[in-house]
Amino acid sequence: MRIRIDHSTRYAYQRQARFIVQTLRLTPRSNEGQQVMDWRIETDVDAHLRRSEDAFGNVVHTLYTERPTAELTIRVTGEVATSDTNGVVYGTVEKLATPVFLRETPLTAPDAALRDLADRMRGASSTLAQMHQLSAHINEAVVFDTAATSAAHTAAEAYAMKRGVCQDHAQIFIATARRLGVPARYVSGHLHRSDGQIDQEASHAWAEAYVPDLGWVGFDPANGVCPTEHYVRVAVGLDALGASPIRGTSYGGGPETLTVALRVRPAPQGQQQQQGRAWS
């Protein structure tokens, strides 16, 4: 299918902020399961945008401003043609050795409960079956609740509450998979919802595990499925912090208010690509 994404992030500062620097992991890469047809990043202030690539192979743009500003809006628009690969990830840029994704981070360090969960998964017939079993358990055990956790909550904390959002589901999966000796990583991206809801509160997140004879395979514990053609993969990291869509700093400005608007929908048939500057 062909998916259209419109993503706007607006920062409003109490006082004018100077020397704003934002690291953007907002641009997907093409692989065998998705082809980026059109993509652009725009801002409403005079800013510089520099493209690079991080250690995980993600496309990174560094945005920085020189003039004081009270507001900053970052707009992302684009279209991606996707296909269903049964969750198996093909054709990605892999700059790091697979064992790197066994590393624990503060957000994914397992506690006694997650270590016990890993022990309960050890009876599966194969690594693939084990990961499916783990994803299904998290989907059933951890209730989706947008009010329960924040970006700072760890996998162990979310599992203890048995509540959280897709970030928490993914990090619980990652923490447990690594405890089982299976390399796992965090994925940020977008989901075209099957219920037809176009306007969304935030981007989506899921996990990938390295399965012998298959390679990287995606698992979405929040929905209890492997990613399909309804998913757009944007960035990967050891945890949510490493794949965060936007991270940044500024000088002055005081408290800030963040507003996000996101629309994910099928692209109109026959729509022509817009002309203009784009980063891919």
C-alpha positions in Angstrom: 0.0 0.0 0.0 1.0 3.6 -0.2 0.9 5.6 3.1 0.8 9.3 3.5 2.2 10.9 6.6 1.8 14.4 7.9 3.6 15.1 11.2 3.9 18.4 12.9 5.7 19.2 16.2 5.3 22.7 17.6 7.4 24.1 20.5 6.1 27.3 22.2 8.6 28.9 24.6 7.6 31.1 27.5 10.4 33.5 26.5 12.4 33.8 23.3 14.8 30.9 23.0 18.2 31.1 21.3 20.6 28.6 19.9 18.0 25.9 19.5 19.5 22.5 18.5 17.3 19.6 17.6 18.3 16.1 16.6 15.7 14.7 14.2 15.2 11.0 13.5 12.1 11.6 11.3 13.2 10.3 7.9 12.7 6.6 6.9 15.0 4.7 4.7 14.0 2.5 1.9 14.4 -1.3 2.2 12.8 -4.3 0.7 9.6 -3.7 2.7 9.2 0.0 2.1 10.1 2.5 -0.6 10.3 6.2 0.3 8.5 7.9 -2.6 8.5 11.5 -1.3 9.8 13.0 2.0 10.5 16.5 3.2 11.2 18.3 6.5 10.3 22.0 6.9 10.4 24.6 9.6 8.7 27.9 10.1 11.8 29.7 11.3 15.2 30.6 9.8 17.1 27.4 10.6 19.9 25.3 9.3 19.4 21.6 8.6 22.3 19.2 8.3 21.9 15.6 7.2 24.0 12.8 8.6 23.8 9.1 9.6 24.2 7.7 13.1 25.9 4.5 14.3 22.6 2.5 13.8 22.2 3.6 10.2 19.4 6.0 10.9 19.0 9.1 8.8 19.6 12.1 11.2 19.0 15.7 10.6 20.5 18.3 13.0 18.4 21.5 13.1 19.9 24.6 14.6 18.8 28.2 14.8 20.8 31.4 15.4 18.1 34.0 15.9 15.8 34.2 19.0 12.4 32.7 18.5 9.3 32.2 20.7 7.9 29.3 18.6 9.3 26.5 16.5 7.4 24.1 14.3 8.9 21.1 12.5 6.7 19.7 9.7 7.3 16.3 8.1 5.3 15.2 5.1 5.9 12.2 2.8 4.7 9.1 1.2 6.0 5.5 1.5 5.0 2.5 -0.5 5.0 -0.6 1.7 4.6 -4.3 1.3 4.1 -7.2 3.7 7.2 -9.2 4.5 5.7 -11.2 7.4 7.6 -9.1 9.8 11.0 -10.1 8.4 13.3 -7.1 7.8 15.3 -7.1 4.5 17.6 -4.7 3.0 18.4 -2.4 5.9 21.6 -0.6 6.7 23.4 -2.6 9.4 26.5 -0.8 10.6 26.9 -2.6 13.9 27.5 -6.2 14.9 24.4 -8.0 16.0 25.7 -8.7 19.6 25.6 -4.9 20.2 21.9 -5.3 20.6 22.4 -7.5 23.7 23.5 -4.5 25.7 21.3 -3.4 28.6 20.4 0.2 29.0 18.9 2.0 32.0 15.5 1.9 30.3 15.7 -1.9 29.5 17.6 -3.3 32.5 15.6 -6.3 33.7 14.5 -6.7 37.3 13.5 -9.9 39.1 10.0 -9.9 37.5 11.4 -9.6 34.0 14.1 -12.2 34.7 11.3 -14.5 35.9 9.3 -13.7 32.7 12.4 -14.7 30.6 12.6 -18.0 32.5 9.0 -18.8 31.7 9.7 -18.3 28.0 12.6 -20.8 27.8 10.4 -23.8 27.0 9.6 -22.6 23.5 10.6 -24.9 20.6 12.6 -22.2 18.7 13.8 -18.7 19.0 11.0 -17.6 16.6 8.3 -19.3 18.7 9.8 -17.9 21.8 9.6 -14.3 20.5 6.0 -14.8 19.4 5.1 -16.2 22.8 6.8 -13.3 24.5 5.0 -10.7 22.3 1.6 -12.4 22.9 2.2 -12.4 26.7 3.1 -8.7 26.8 0.0 -7.9 24.7 -2.2 -9.7 27.1 -0.5 -8.8 30.4 0.2 -5.0 29.9 -2.9 -2.9 29.4 -2.6 0.0 26.9 -3.0 3.2 29.0 -1.7 6.6 27.8 -2.0 8.0 31.3 0.1 5.4 33.1 3.7 6.1 32.1 6.0 8.7 30.7 9.0 8.6 28.5 11.2 8.2 31.6 9.6 5.0 32.8 11.7 1.8 32.5 10.6 -1.5 31.1 10.7 -2.9 34.7 8.5 -0.1 36.0 5.9 -0.5 33.2 5.8 -4.3 33.6 5.3 -3.9 37.4 2.3 -1.6 36.8 1.0 -3.9 33.9 0.1 -0.7 32.1 1.8 1.5 29.5 2.0 2.6 25.8 3.7 1.1 22.8 7.1 2.4 24.0 6.6 0.4 27.2 5.4 -2.8 25.4 8.5 -2.6 23.1 11.0 -2.0 25.9 9.5 -4.9 28.0 10.0 -7.1 25.0 13.5 -5.9 24.4 14.6 -6.4 28.0 13.2 -9.9 28.2 14.6 -11.0 24.8 18.1 -9.8 25.7 17.8 -11.7 29.0 17.1 -14.8 26.9 20.2 -14.1 24.8 18.3 -12.8 21.8 19.6 -9.5 20.3 16.7 -7.0 20.3 16.2 -3.4 19.4 13.7 -0.6 19.5 11.9 0.7 16.4 10.2 4.0 16.0 7.8 4.6 13.1 4.2 5.0 12.0 1.2 2.8 11.9 -1.8 3.1 9.5 -4.5 2.0 11.8 -6.9 -0.7 10.7 -9.8 1.0 12.5 -9.6 3.9 10.0 -8.5 6.5 12.6 -6.3 9.0 10.7 -5.5 11.5 13.4 -3.1 10.1 16.0 -1.6 11.4 19.2 1.9 10.1 18.6 4.1 8.0 16.4 4.3 4.2 17.0 6.9 1.9 18.4 7.7 -1.8 18.3 10.7 -4.1 18.6 12.9 -6.3 16.4 14.6 -9.5 17.5 17.4 -11.3 15.7 16.2 -14.8 14.8 18.6 -17.4 13.5 18.1 -18.2 9.7 15.7 -15.3 9.4 17.6 -12.2 10.6 15.8 -9.3 12.1 12.1 -9.9 12.7 9.6 -7.2 13.9 7.2 -7.8 16.8 4.6 -5.3 17.9 3.6 -6.4 21.4 1.2 -3.4 21.7 -1.0 -4.9 19.0 0.1 -8.6 19.3 1.2 -8.8 15.7 4.3 -8.7 13.4 4.6 -5.5 11.4 2.7 -5.6 8.0 2.3 -3.3 5.1 0.5 -0.9 7.5 3.8 0.0 9.2 6.5 2.6 8.2 9.8 1.9 9.9 11.8 5.1 10.6 14.6 4.6 13.2 16.1 2.0 15.5 18.1 2.1 18.7 19.0 0.2 21.9 15.9 1.8 23.5 13.4 4.6 23.1 16.0 7.2 23.8 18.2 6.0 21.0 15.4 6.1 18.4 13.6 9.2 19.7 12.1 11.2 16.8 13.2 14.5 18.2 15.6 15.4 21.0 17.1 18.8 21.6 18.2 21.7 23.7 17.9 25.5 23.7 19.4 28.5 25.6 16.9 30.6 27.5 13.2 30.3 26.6 12.1 29.0 30.0 9.3 26.4 30.1 8.1 25.1 26.8 4.8 23.7 25.5 4.8 20.8 23.0 2.0 20.2 20.6 2.0 17.2 18.2 -0.3 16.7 15.2 0.0 13.4 13.3 -2.0 12.1 10.4 -1.4 8.6 8.9 -3.6 7.6 6.0 -3.6 5.9 2.6 -2.2 8.2 -0.1 -4.8 9.4 -2.6 -4.8 7.4 -5.8 -3.0 9.1 -8.7 -1.6 11.9 -6.5 1.4 13.6 -8.1 4.5 14.2 -6.0 4.9 17.8 -4.9 7.9 19.7 -6.1 10.3 21.2 -3.6 13.3 20.4 -1.4 13.2 17.0 0.2 15.5 15.0 2.5 15.5 11.2 2.4 
